[in-house]
Amino acid sequence: MLYAASDGRPLPIDFTGWDLQGAKAYLSKTRTKLGTVDKKAVKACKPGSVVAVNPHTPKTVMAGDTVDLTLCAD
């Protein structure tokens, strides 16, 4: 995810491998909203960890925007 910081600079944030609670906490810090949370079967990932984010780079996310997460299925 590419987040537009308050000074206008893009800040890349890689949620890959984060657990849902950690991702939620960071979304809260960036004042973005958690949207849909889906699960997807992906090889060699830790169940419950983030495997995808939407919108993803190069789209820039700003405070107030909604971010969808896809987690590794159990």
N, CA, C and O atoms as a GROMACS GRO file, in nm:
protein
  296
    1MET      N    1   0.085  -0.117   0.000
    1MET     CA    2   0.000   0.000   0.000
    1MET      C    3   0.089   0.123   0.000
    1MET      O    4   0.195   0.125   0.063
    2LEU      N    5   0.045   0.224  -0.070
    2LEU     CA    6   0.118   0.351  -0.075
    2LEU      C    7   0.031   0.455  -0.006
    2LEU      O    8  -0.076   0.491  -0.057
    3TYR      N    9   0.076   0.504   0.109
    3TYR     CA   10  -0.002   0.598   0.190
    3TYR      C   11   0.050   0.739   0.170
    3TYR      O   12   0.171   0.762   0.172
    4ALA      N   13  -0.040   0.834   0.150
    4ALA     CA   14  -0.002   0.975   0.136
    4ALA      C   15   0.011   1.035   0.276
    4ALA      O   16  -0.089   1.059   0.344
    5ALA      N   17   0.135   1.058   0.319
    5ALA     CA   18   0.159   1.115   0.452
    5ALA      C   19   0.107   1.258   0.457
    5ALA      O   20   0.078   1.318   0.354
    6SER      N   21   0.095   1.312   0.577
    6SER     CA   22   0.039   1.446   0.596
    6SER      C   23   0.118   1.555   0.523
    6SER      O   24   0.063   1.660   0.490
    7ASP      N   25   0.247   1.530   0.499
    7ASP     CA   26   0.327   1.628   0.426
    7ASP      C   27   0.324   1.605   0.275
    7ASP      O   28   0.394   1.672   0.199
    8GLY      N   29   0.241   1.508   0.231
    8GLY     CA   30   0.224   1.482   0.089
    8GLY      C   31   0.317   1.377   0.031
    8GLY      O   32   0.298   1.332  -0.082
    9ARG      N   33   0.417   1.336   0.109
    9ARG     CA   34   0.508   1.233   0.060
    9ARG      C   35   0.442   1.097   0.062
    9ARG      O   36   0.370   1.065   0.156
   10PRO      N   37   0.464   1.015  -0.041
   10PRO     CA   38   0.411   0.879  -0.039
   10PRO      C   39   0.494   0.791   0.054
   10PRO      O   40   0.617   0.793   0.050
   11LEU      N   41   0.427   0.715   0.137
   11LEU     CA   42   0.493   0.627   0.233
   11LEU      C   43   0.451   0.483   0.203
   11LEU      O   44   0.336   0.447   0.225
   12PRO      N   45   0.544   0.401   0.152
   12PRO     CA   46   0.508   0.262   0.124
   12PRO      C   47   0.492   0.182   0.254
   12PRO      O   48   0.575   0.191   0.344
   13ILE      N   49   0.384   0.105   0.262
   13ILE     CA   50   0.358   0.020   0.378
   13ILE      C   51   0.332  -0.121   0.325
   13ILE      O   52   0.238  -0.143   0.249
   14ASP      N   53   0.414  -0.215   0.366
   14ASP     CA   54   0.399  -0.354   0.322
   14ASP      C   55   0.336  -0.435   0.436
   14ASP      O   56   0.402  -0.466   0.534
   15PHE      N   57   0.208  -0.468   0.420
   15PHE     CA   58   0.137  -0.544   0.522
   15PHE      C   59   0.156  -0.695   0.508
   15PHE      O   60   0.106  -0.770   0.591
   16THR      N   61   0.225  -0.739   0.407
   16THR     CA   62   0.244  -0.882   0.383
   16THR      C   63   0.303  -0.949   0.506
   16THR      O   64   0.409  -0.909   0.556
   17GLY      N   65   0.234  -1.052   0.554
   17GLY     CA   66   0.281  -1.128   0.670
   17GLY      C   67   0.229  -1.076   0.804
   17GLY      O   68   0.245  -1.144   0.906
   18TRP      N   69   0.169  -0.957   0.805
   18TRP     CA   70   0.115  -0.903   0.930
   18TRP      C   71  -0.010  -0.982   0.970
   18TRP      O   72  -0.079  -1.037   0.884
   19ASP      N   73  -0.038  -0.989   1.101
   19ASP     CA   74  -0.164  -1.047   1.143
   19ASP      C   75  -0.272  -0.938   1.135
   19ASP      O   76  -0.242  -0.820   1.121
   20LEU      N   77  -0.397  -0.980   1.144
   20LEU     CA   78  -0.508  -0.888   1.126
   20LEU      C   79  -0.508  -0.778   1.232
   20LEU      O   80  -0.534  -0.662   1.200
   21GLN      N   81  -0.479  -0.813   1.357
   21GLN     CA   82  -0.480  -0.712   1.464
   21GLN      C   83  -0.374  -0.605   1.441
   21GLN      O   84  -0.401  -0.487   1.461
   22GLY      N   85  -0.255  -0.646   1.400
   22GLY     CA   86  -0.149  -0.550   1.372
   22GLY      C   87  -0.183  -0.459   1.254
   22GLY      O   88  -0.157  -0.339   1.258
   23ALA      N   89  -0.241  -0.518   1.151
   23ALA     CA   90  -0.282  -0.438   1.034
   23ALA      C   91  -0.391  -0.339   1.072
   23ALA      O   92  -0.387  -0.223   1.030
   24LYS      N   93  -0.489  -0.384   1.151
   24LYS     CA   94  -0.596  -0.294   1.196
   24LYS      C   95  -0.539  -0.176   1.276
   24LYS      O   96  -0.579  -0.062   1.257
   25ALA      N   97  -0.446  -0.206   1.365
   25ALA     CA   98  -0.386  -0.102   1.448
   25ALA      C   99  -0.313   0.001   1.362
   25ALA      O  100  -0.323   0.121   1.387
   26TYR      N  101  -0.240  -0.046   1.261
   26TYR     CA  102  -0.167   0.048   1.176
   26TYR      C  103  -0.262   0.127   1.087
   26TYR      O  104  -0.238   0.246   1.063
   27LEU      N  105  -0.368   0.064   1.039
   27LEU     CA  106  -0.467   0.138   0.960
   27LEU      C  107  -0.528   0.249   1.045
   27LEU      O  108  -0.552   0.359   0.995
   28SER      N  109  -0.550   0.221   1.171
   28SER     CA  110  -0.604   0.322   1.262
   28SER      C  111  -0.506   0.440   1.276
   28SER      O  112  -0.548   0.556   1.278
   29LYS      N  113  -0.376   0.409   1.286
   29LYS     CA  114  -0.274   0.515   1.298
   29LYS      C  115  -0.272   0.604   1.174
   29LYS      O  116  -0.248   0.725   1.184
   30THR      N  117  -0.298   0.545   1.058
   30THR     CA  118  -0.296   0.621   0.933
   30THR      C  119  -0.434   0.681   0.903
   30THR      O  120  -0.453   0.745   0.799
   31ARG      N  121  -0.530   0.660   0.993
   31ARG     CA  122  -0.667   0.710   0.980
   31ARG      C  123  -0.734   0.660   0.852
   31ARG      O  124  -0.817   0.730   0.793
   32THR      N  125  -0.697   0.539   0.810
   32THR     CA  126  -0.766   0.473   0.700
   32THR      C  127  -0.863   0.373   0.761
   32THR      O  128  -0.849   0.334   0.877
   33LYS      N  129  -0.962   0.331   0.682
   33LYS     CA  130  -1.066   0.242   0.733
   33LYS      C  131  -1.045   0.102   0.680
   33LYS      O  132  -1.005   0.083   0.565
   34LEU      N  133  -1.073   0.003   0.764
   34LEU     CA  134  -1.068  -0.136   0.722
   34LEU      C  135  -1.197  -0.167   0.646
   34LEU      O  136  -1.306  -0.145   0.697
   35GLY      N  137  -1.182  -0.218   0.526
   35GLY     CA  138  -1.296  -0.256   0.445
   35GLY      C  139  -1.322  -0.406   0.458
   35GLY      O  140  -1.334  -0.458   0.569
   36THR      N  141  -1.329  -0.472   0.347
   36THR     CA  142  -1.355  -0.616   0.341
   36THR      C  143  -1.231  -0.694   0.381
   36THR      O  144  -1.119  -0.660   0.344
   37VAL      N  145  -1.253  -0.801   0.457
   37VAL     CA  146  -1.145  -0.894   0.491
   37VAL      C  147  -1.184  -1.029   0.433
   37VAL      O  148  -1.282  -1.090   0.476
   38ASP      N  149  -1.106  -1.075   0.335
   38ASP     CA  150  -1.130  -1.204   0.270
   38ASP      C  151  -1.019  -1.300   0.308
   38ASP      O  152  -0.915  -1.260   0.360
   39LYS      N  153  -1.044  -1.428   0.280
   39LYS     CA  154  -0.940  -1.530   0.300
   39LYS      C  155  -0.917  -1.600   0.168
   39LYS      O  156  -1.009  -1.621   0.089
   40LYS      N  157  -0.790  -1.636   0.145
   40LYS     CA  158  -0.753  -1.701   0.021
   40LYS      C  159  -0.647  -1.806   0.050
   40LYS      O  160  -0.556  -1.782   0.130
   41ALA      N  161  -0.659  -1.921  -0.014
   41ALA     CA  162  -0.559  -2.026   0.002
   41ALA      C  163  -0.434  -1.988  -0.078
   41ALA      O  164  -0.441  -1.973  -0.200
   42VAL      N  165  -0.323  -1.974  -0.010
   42VAL     CA  166  -0.195  -1.939  -0.073
   42VAL      C  167  -0.089  -2.033  -0.016
   42VAL      O  168  -0.084  -2.055   0.105
   43LYS      N  169  -0.005  -2.087  -0.104
   43LYS     CA  170   0.101  -2.177  -0.057
   43LYS      C  171   0.204  -2.102   0.027
   43LYS      O  172   0.234  -1.985   0.002
   44ALA      N  173   0.255  -2.170   0.126
   44ALA     CA  174   0.367  -2.123   0.208
   44ALA      C  175   0.340  -1.990   0.278
   44ALA      O  176   0.428  -1.903   0.282
   45CYS      N  177   0.222  -1.972   0.331
   45CYS     CA  178   0.195  -1.852   0.410
   45CYS      C  179   0.143  -1.894   0.547
   45CYS      O  180   0.091  -2.004   0.564
   46LYS      N  181   0.159  -1.806   0.642
   46LYS     CA  182   0.112  -1.833   0.778
   46LYS      C  183  -0.039  -1.807   0.782
   46LYS      O  184  -0.082  -1.698   0.746
   47PRO      N  185  -0.119  -1.905   0.825
   47PRO     CA  186  -0.264  -1.884   0.832
   47PRO      C  187  -0.299  -1.758   0.912
   47PRO      O  188  -0.247  -1.736   1.022
   48GLY      N  189  -0.388  -1.677   0.856
   48GLY     CA  190  -0.431  -1.555   0.922
   48GLY      C  191  -0.346  -1.434   0.892
   48GLY      O  192  -0.378  -1.324   0.936
   49SER      N  193  -0.236  -1.452   0.817
   49SER     CA  194  -0.150  -1.339   0.784
   49SER      C  195  -0.197  -1.271   0.655
   49SER      O  196  -0.261  -1.334   0.570
   50VAL      N  197  -0.165  -1.144   0.642
   50VAL     CA  198  -0.204  -1.067   0.524
   50VAL      C  199  -0.123  -1.113   0.404
   50VAL      O  200   0.000  -1.122   0.409
   51VAL      N  201  -0.194  -1.144   0.293
   51VAL     CA  202  -0.128  -1.184   0.169
   51VAL      C  203  -0.154  -1.083   0.056
   51VAL      O  204  -0.083  -1.084  -0.044
   52ALA      N  205  -0.254  -0.996   0.073
   52ALA     CA  206  -0.284  -0.896  -0.030
   52ALA      C  207  -0.357  -0.777   0.030
   52ALA      O  208  -0.427  -0.790   0.130
   53VAL      N  209  -0.340  -0.662  -0.033
   53VAL     CA  210  -0.403  -0.537   0.009
   53VAL      C  211  -0.463  -0.471  -0.115
   53VAL      O  212  -0.403  -0.473  -0.222
   54ASN      N  213  -0.580  -0.412  -0.099
   54ASN     CA  214  -0.642  -0.338  -0.208
   54ASN      C  215  -0.697  -0.208  -0.152
   54ASN      O  216  -0.772  -0.214  -0.054
   55PRO      N  217  -0.667  -0.093  -0.205
   55PRO     CA  218  -0.586  -0.072  -0.325
   55PRO      C  219  -0.438  -0.094  -0.297
   55PRO      O  220  -0.391  -0.078  -0.184
   56HIS      N  221  -0.368  -0.131  -0.401
   56HIS     CA  222  -0.225  -0.155  -0.387
   56HIS      C  223  -0.147  -0.055  -0.470
   56HIS      O  224  -0.202   0.013  -0.556
   57THR      N  225  -0.018  -0.047  -0.443
   57THR     CA  226   0.070   0.043  -0.516
   57THR      C  227   0.053   0.016  -0.666
   57THR      O  228   0.048  -0.101  -0.704
   58PRO      N  229   0.043   0.114  -0.750
   58PRO     CA  230   0.084   0.254  -0.735
   58PRO      C  231  -0.027   0.348  -0.689
   58PRO      O  232  -0.003   0.468  -0.677
   59LYS      N  233  -0.150   0.297  -0.661
   59LYS     CA  234  -0.256   0.385  -0.613
   59LYS      C  235  -0.222   0.434  -0.474
   59LYS      O  236  -0.181   0.355  -0.389
   60THR      N  237  -0.237   0.562  -0.450
   60THR     CA  238  -0.208   0.622  -0.320
   60THR      C  239  -0.334   0.627  -0.235
   60THR      O  240  -0.440   0.666  -0.283
   61VAL      N  241  -0.320   0.588  -0.109
   61VAL     CA  242  -0.430   0.588  -0.012
   61VAL      C  243  -0.412   0.708   0.080
   61VAL      O  244  -0.300   0.737   0.123
   62MET      N  245  -0.522   0.776   0.111
   62MET     CA  246  -0.516   0.890   0.201
   62MET      C  247  -0.604   0.865   0.323
   62MET      O  248  -0.687   0.773   0.323
   63ALA      N  249  -0.588   0.946   0.427
   63ALA     CA  250  -0.671   0.936   0.547
   63ALA      C  251  -0.817   0.938   0.505
   63ALA      O  252  -0.858   1.018   0.421
   64GLY      N  253  -0.896   0.849   0.564
   64GLY     CA  254  -1.038   0.841   0.531
   64GLY      C  255  -1.071   0.736   0.426
   64GLY      O  256  -1.186   0.695   0.414
   65ASP      N  257  -0.970   0.691   0.349
   65ASP     CA  258  -0.992   0.589   0.247
   65ASP      C  259  -1.011   0.452   0.311
   65ASP      O  260  -0.971   0.430   0.426
   66THR      N  261  -1.072   0.362   0.237
   66THR     CA  262  -1.096   0.225   0.283
   66THR      C  263  -0.994   0.130   0.221
   66THR      O  264  -0.962   0.141   0.102
   67VAL      N  265  -0.943   0.039   0.302
   67VAL     CA  266  -0.843  -0.058   0.258
   67VAL      C  267  -0.897  -0.198   0.284
   67VAL      O  268  -0.938  -0.231   0.395
   68ASP      N  269  -0.896  -0.282   0.180
   68ASP     CA  270  -0.940  -0.420   0.191
   68ASP      C  271  -0.818  -0.509   0.210
   68ASP      O  272  -0.712  -0.485   0.150
   69LEU      N  273  -0.832  -0.612   0.292
   69LEU     CA  274  -0.722  -0.705   0.318
   69LEU      C  275  -0.764  -0.845   0.279
   69LEU      O  276  -0.880  -0.882   0.291
   70THR      N  277  -0.667  -0.924   0.231
   70THR     CA  278  -0.687  -1.066   0.206
   70THR      C  279  -0.590  -1.140   0.296
   70THR      O  280  -0.470  -1.112   0.298
   71LEU      N  281  -0.644  -1.235   0.372
   71LEU     CA  282  -0.564  -1.314   0.467
   71LEU      C  283  -0.543  -1.453   0.413
   71LEU      O  284  -0.623  -1.504   0.334
   72CYS      N  285  -0.434  -1.515   0.456
   72CYS     CA  286  -0.406  -1.653   0.422
   72CYS      C  287  -0.508  -1.743   0.491
   72CYS      O  288  -0.526  -1.735   0.613
   73ALA      N  289  -0.574  -1.829   0.413
   73ALA     CA  290  -0.674  -1.918   0.470
   73ALA      C  291  -0.605  -2.025   0.556
   73ALA      O  292  -0.489  -2.058   0.534
   74ASP      N  293  -0.678  -2.077   0.652
   74ASP     CA  294  -0.624  -2.181   0.742
   74ASP      C  295  -0.604  -2.311   0.668
   74ASP      O  296  -0.560  -2.410   0.727
   0.00000   0.00000   0.00000
